Amino acid sequence: MNFADRDPALRPLVDRLLSPADRARLEPMLTELGALAAGELDRLAATADANPPVLRQYSPSGERIDEVDYHPAYARMVELAFGRFGLAAMSHRSGVLGWPAPAPHVVKYSLSYLFVQAEFGLACPMSMTDSAARILRMFDPDRFAEEIAALTATDMSSLSTGAMFMTEKQGGTDIAQTATEATNHGTHWTLRGNKWFASNVSADVILTLARVPGQGAGTRGLGMFLVPRLLPDGNRNTYRIDRLKDKLGSRSMASGEVTLEDAYALPVGELADGFRQMAEMLNVSRLSNAMRACALMRRAVFESIEHTRGRNVFGKSLFDQPLMRVTLLPMLLDTEAALGLVLEAAVRLDEADAGDAYSRRLIRMLTPLAKYTVCKQARRVTGEAMEVRGGNGYIEDWVNPRLLRDAHLGSIWEGSSNVIALDVLRCMRREALHRTVVDEYDGRLRAIENPDVQNTVAALVKRWEAVRNEGEELLGRAPDEQQARIGSYAESMTHTVMASLLVEQAAHEAGNRRYRKLLVANTYVCLLDSAMTRPHIALDYLGELADGGHVSLDVALAALDRQEVAYA
């Protein structure tokens, strides 16, 4: 069993998005990690989930130590993620997995997508370690060169993991209410306050916000600080882990409540930039959330297809039952569309990091769009997959309960859905970024020359015109009405982006006389236009869609015919 081999969408996407050299380097890694995710890693994840971390606050002699003990299965997964595959390091330095330079984000997200299909909890420390290194490189690389090296290490003896302690009890998502106080001691600062939701609570390098005296109120008064787990003399820093959270999901990884008791800290960059720095870290983490949600969806689809093919009901395979096919098809389509969006965002993030101002504007909008929509989709797809498996899907012996629990996390951490939708509205109000998105993907569709997709392109061009008009009409409304409607608008825009990316990929594959993706794209577009359609052709060819099998051009084109998809 190999999750990469069973995925009909992943390899064709990276074929198009990566250079030939990068694609060749990635292939053996896809094969290795795909097998691990379906085998050893999956077993380790189940064991770690059933044996969550434990907090030891005191040593046998009564000294305060605040150590978190992890099951050996979790430690082995750390070795695989941070060591063998360097998932937190590959965006920052050369040499990881043989890349002569930092690896493209498409590589990192493709491999992480396979990893998370087995283990979700560890993906949070992976993401925060990666993001912490990114923030230190961007804003204070000279002062924190040692910390950056440790955060990007692949040798377990040198590795430091990162964390972001941001949430406070009284503030939640309202960062302006942060009450932690910073005091300057010349050579260093100390922080005093409480952090209510601190994930990867045993991290070695913690980035957090605190109020700087004389800097003003609200978010203007916040500075970013690095809080090390150990002091320069090797002793434990003066913060307390009060307790670990008893979480619904992500149980393999420790989240806790922390009290900072004049904890040693160092400022990161310009203290007046604290909120902007944390926003940069949040945005990258939000994109990682979308990737993780996509991975959960893919595992749920895989499990559902495997189960229904192996289950006979009333003398017929469950996979071949008409109503079950109606259930499975949208799960598959939504998952494939989400993967295209995640990898598109990865490409744009690389371009933005290279200094492309236009791509930076685009990724600023794509990130909340992906976080909002894909994380919501994951909750639905994993829930459907649980029901597909029936009673066994509700039993902890199977992976479905863990997928469902973990899926709900994506819509909460790094900003709940409403917070993310309001961020989309902020992008529209301040920079009119909805116009940037419309122009980008409408323009790319119009530039496609392959005649096989022209009817699909025409349908989507009309949809983009409607999305553009709706955005302008929304901005003309009163502020309260804008807020009330932004969620549905964000979802509509995201689905249209995903449809456009499916068509773009379909045109590429059609150039090589492969038409499976065109059937996916045409069916997705029809369902977007009307949820009441019944896509007969896609349902008939569900096996080919699930396996990456052969679909003829005539079949793929017929799926766009309204006579084929409308209910009688």
N, C-alpha and C positions, 0 to 999 in steps of 0.2 A: 504494500500500500504506500502511495506517495501522493501527498496533497497537491504538489505542483503538477504531477502528471495527470491528475484527475480534474484539473481546473482548465476548462476550455478557453478561458479569456486571458489568462495571465501572460503566457508566452507570446501570443500574437501582439499584445499591447507593447511589451518590452522590445519585441522585434522592431517595432516602428519608432519607439521613443528613444532608444539608446543607439549610440554609435556602434559600428560593427565590433570594435575592440572591446568596448564595455559589455556588449551583449555576449561576446565570447567568454569574457571573464565571469559573467554572472551565471552562465549555464550550469557549471558544476556545483555552484553554491545553491541554485534552485533545486537541483537533484538531491543534494545532501540534506538540505534543511527540510525539503518536502518529505523525505523519508523519515527524518527525525521527528517532525511534527506529527506524523501519522503513527509513530511508534514510541520510541523511548520518551520523547518530550511529552507526549500525551499522557503516558503513564505517570511521569513525574508530576505533571500538573494536577492530575486527579489526587495523588497522594498529598501534595502540598495544600490543596484546597481542603482536604479532610483533616489536615493537621496544621492549623493556622499558627502564626508566631505567638510567642508568650513573652510578656514583659517581666523581667527580674529587676525590681527597683533597688534591692539591697543585697549586698554580699553576705555570706554566712557570718561574717564578723560585725555586721550592722552598718557598713559603709554604704552610702548612696552610690549606686553604679548605673542604674537605668539602662541595662543591657536588654536587647531584644534577641531572643533565641529562635532561630528558624529551623525547620525540619531539614534534614540532609537533602531531601528531594528539591527543596527550594535552592539550596546552595549549589546543587548540580546544575539547575537551570540558569543560575547566575553565571556559572562557568561557560555554559553554551552561548548565552546571549552576549555577555560582555567580553568573553575571552575568545572562544572559537570563531564566532561570527562578527565580533566587534561592532554590534549594532548601535552602540552609543558613541563610538569613536570614528566611524567611517566617514562622517561628514566633515571631520575636522583635521585629519592628517593623512598623509600618504602611507602606503604600505599595508593598510588593512585589507586582508583577503587578496593581496597582490595588486591593488590599485596603485598606479604610479603617482596619483594625486588624490586629494579627498574624493571619495566616490560620489556620483550624482545622487540626488535625493530619490530618484526613481529606483535606484538599486537598493537604497536603505528601506524605502517603503515596501518594495516588492518582497524583500526578505522578511521584514517585520510582519507583513501581512501573513506570510506562511507561519511564522513563529506564533502569532497571536491566535491562529486557528487552534492551537493546542493550549497555550497559556496566556491568559489575559492579565492577571495580577501583576506579574513582573514587568509588563509593558509600561506601567506607570513610572517605576524607577528608571527604566531605560530611557523614557522620554524626558524625564526631568534631568537626568544626568547629561544627556545630549543637549538639552536646552540651557542648562547652567553653563556648560562649556561655551555654547554659542554666545550667551550674554556677556560672559567674561572676556571672550575674544573681541566682541564688538565694542565694549565700553571701557575695559581696563586690562588690556592684554599684558602689559609689562609688569604691573604690580602683582598679577595673579598667574604668572607663567607656570609656577609649580602646581597650582591648583588645576589649571587647564591640562597640564600633562597628566595629572593623576586621574582627572575625569575622563580623559580619552585613552587611558591605558587599556591594553588587552591582556597584560600580565596580572593575574589575580593578586600577587603580592604587592603590586604598585597601585591597584585600582582604588579610586574614591568614587562613591556614588553621590548623586546630587539630589536636592529636594528644594521645594518652593513652599515656605511657610507663609501663607498670605491671609487666610481666612481668620477673622476674629469673631467671637460670639456675638457681639453687639452690632457688627457691621455686615457680616455675610458678604453678599456681592457688592455692597456699597463700600468700596475701598476708602472713600473719603472719611469714613468713621473709624479708620485705624487709630488705635489709642496707644499702641506700644511707643514708649518714649526712648529716645537716643540721647546719650550724654557723651560729650567729647572729653577725652582725657589726653589729648595731644598725640600720643603715639598710637592710640586706638580709641574705640568707642565702646560703651556698654549699652545694652538694651534691657528694658524692663517692661514686661507686659505678658499677654497670653495669646496663644495661637490655638484656635479651636479645632481646625482640621488640618493636621500635618501628616501628609502621606510620605511613605519611605522615611518614617520618623527616626530611624537609626542612621540616616545619611551622614556622610563625612563632611560634605560641603553644602551648607544651607544658604539660600538666598531669601531674604525677607525684607519687608518694608517697616519703617519706623518713622515716627514724627521727629523732625529736626527742629530744635529751638530756633525761633526767629525766622523761620522760613515761610510762615503763613499757615492759613487754614486749608481744609479740604485736601485734595490730592496734591496741591502745590507744596504742601508742607511735608511731603513724604520723601524720604531718601531710601535708596537700596543699600543693604548691608550684607556682607558675607559673614556668616556665623559658622566657625569650624566646630566639629564635634570635639576635637582635642585642642587644648591651648598650645602655644609655642613650646612650653616646657614639657609637653606630653601628658599633662593632667587633663581630666575631664572638664569641659566647659561648664559654666554655671547655668544650665537650664535643666528643668525637670520634665520628664515624661510622666504625666499624671496618670494616664491610663491609655490602653489601646481601644480603638473603636471596634465594636461588634457589628461589622458591616454585613449587609445583605449579600454582596458579591465581592469580587477582588479579594478573597479571603486569604490568599497565600501571602499577600503583602501587608505590612504593618502600617496602619494609620493611627495617629494618636493625638492627644491633647497635650500641649506643651506650655510650661510656664518659664519665661525668661527672667532669671534673677540676676540682673546686672551681668548678663552674658557678654563675653568678649566678642567684639565685632569689628570689622573693617569696612569702610565705605567703598562702594563700587562706583567708579567714575565720578561724575559731578552729582552731588547729592540733590540738586534741584531737578535732576532727570529721573528720579526714582520711579515715578509712576510710568513714565514712557518706557523705561527699561523693563519694568514688570509686564507692561502691555505687550512688548515684543516677545517676552518669554511665554506669556499666555497664548498669543496667537499661534506660535509654533506648536504648543501643547494642544491647542484646539484642532489643528490639522492632524496631529497624531491621534486624537480622539476619533476623528472621522475614519482614519485608516483602521483603527482597532474595531470600530463598529462594522466596517466593511468585512473584516476578517471573521467576526462572529457570524455575520450573515452567510458568508461563504461556507463556514463549517456547518451551520444549520441546514443550508441547502444540500450539502454533501450528505449529511446524516439522513435527511428526508428522502433523498433519491435512493440511497442504499437500502433504507428500511422498506420503502414501498416496492422496490424491485424484488426483495426477498420475502415479501409477505403476500400470500394468496388469500383472497376473500371471495367466497361464493364461486370458487372454481376459476378465478381470474386474478392475475397479478394486480396488486393494489396500484402499482404504477400505471397500469393500463385502464384503470377505472376512470370514466369521464370526469366525474366531479373532483377526484383527486388530481387529475391533470390541471383542472381549472385552479386548484389551490397551489400547485407547485410552480406553474408557469410565471406568475407575477413575482414569486420569491426569487426565481432564477434571474428574471429580467432586472429587478431592482438591485440585486447584488452585482450583476455585471455592469450596470450603469454606474453604480457607486464606485467600483474599482476604476473605471475610466476617469471619473472626476478626481479621485485621490491622486492618480498618477499624473493627470494634467496639472494639478496643483503642485506636485513635486517638481515638474519641469519649470513651472513659473517661479517657484521658490529659488531654484538654482539661478535663473536669469536675474531675479531681483537681487540676490546676494552678489552677483557679478556686477551690479551697478545699474541695471536696466530700470529706469524710473517708471516706465510704462508697466512692466511686469510687476513692479512693487505695488502699483495701484491695483492691478488686477488681482494679485494674491491677497491684498488687503480685503477685497470683497469676496473672493472665492472661499477664503477660510471660514468666515461665519456662515456662509451659505452651506458649505459642506458639513460643518459641525451641526447646524440646525437640522438639516434634512436627513442626512445619512444616519445620525444617531437615533432619530425617531424611527426611521425605517428598520433599524436593527431590532428595536423592541417588538415591532410587528412580526418581522420575519422569524425571530427566535421563538416568539409565542406560537406562530403557526406551526413551526417545526415540532414544538412540544406536542401540539395536538395531533399532528400527523403520526407521531409515534404512539399515540394513545396513552393508556395507563402507564406503560413503561416510561414514557416521556416525562412523567411526573415523579419518577423514582430516581433517587440520587445515585443508583448504580450506573445510570446512563449520563451522558454529557449534557443533555438538554437542560436540566435545571440550572447547571452552572452557566451555560450560554445565556439563558434568560436573565439570571441575576446580574451577570456582568453587563448585559446589553443596557440595562436601565442606568448604569453608571455614566455612560457616555453623554446622556442628555442632562446630567447634573454637574459633573466636575468641569472645572475651567469655565463655568458659566452655564446656568440652566437654560432651557430652550427660550424662555421669554427674554432673558438677558442677551442671548445671542441674536434673537430677532431684533431687539432694540439696537444692537450694534450694527446690524444691516441698515437700519433706518438712519443711524448716525453717519454711516458711509454715504448714504444717499443725500442727506441734508448738507453735509460739509463739503463733499467732493463730487457729488453727482456720479458716484461710481457705478450706479445701475446703468448709466449710459455707456460707460466704458465696457461693461460686460455685454450689453446688447450689441454694441458696435463690433466688438471682438468676434463673437461667435456667429452673428449674422454675417459678418464679412467673410469669415472663414468658410461658412457654408456656401456663400455665393461664389467663392473662388474654386470650389470643387468642379472639376471638368468631367469626371467620369459619368457617362450618360446613364449608367445603371441606377444611380441614386438621385437623379434629377427630380423625380416626382416627390421623393421624400424630402429633398431640400426645399422644394416649393412649399410643401406643407409646413415645414418648420420656419421658413422665412415669414409666412403669415403669422405664425405663433409669436415670433420675435417682435413683429410689429405690434401685436396686442400687448405683449409684455412691456414694450417701451411706452405705449400709451397709458397703460395701467399705472406704471411708475410715475409718470408725469401727473396723472390725475390724483394719485395718492399724495404727492407732495403739495398739491393745491388744497388739500383738506386741512381742517383744523388739527392742531397737534394731538389731541386725544383720539381723533378718528384715525390719524396716521398710526398711532401706537396700536389701536385695536385691530387694524387691518394688515400690519406689517408681517405677521407670521404667515398668513396665507400667501402673501405676495412673495416672500422669501422662498417658500416652498415651490411656488409656480416657476419662479426664475431658475431655481436649482434644477428642477426637472427638465426645463428647456435646455439648460446647459448640458445636462447629462445626455439628453436626446441628441443634441448637436454633436457631442463627442462620439456617441455610438455611430452616427452617420459618417463622421469623418473616418473612424476606424473601419467601417463597412466599405467605404470607398477604397481605402488602402488595400483591404483584403480582396475586394473584387478585382483590383488590378492584377492580382495573382490567381484569379479565377476561383476564389474561395468565397462562398456566398452565405455561409452560416450567419455571419455577423449582420448581413443585410436583412436576413429574416428577423434577427433580434431587433435591429433598429426599426424596421417597418412596424413590427408588432408593438414595440414600445411607443412609437409615435401614435399609432391608432388608439392605444389604451389611454394615452394622455388626452387625446381629443374627446374621448368618451369612455368613462369607466363602465358603461353599460354594453360595450361591444363584447362579442365572443370571438376571439381570434382562432377560427377553425384550423387554419393551416399550421400555425405555431403549435397548437395543441396536438395535431396529428404528428408533427415532427419533434415532439418534446424529447424523444430519445436522442435524436441528432443534436439538439440544442444542449442537452445535458452532457453529452460525451464529446462534443466538438466534431461530430460526424459530417458527412457530405450532405449539402443542400444544393439543389440546382438553382440557376438564376431564375427560371420561370416560377419556381415555388416561392423564392424570396420576393419577387416582384408582385406575385398574386396576393401576398399578405397585406399589401397596401390598398387592395381593391375593396371598397366599402361593401360591395355585394357579398364579399367573403366574410367580413367581420361583423356585420350588423346582425342583431337578433331579428329573427323572423317576426 
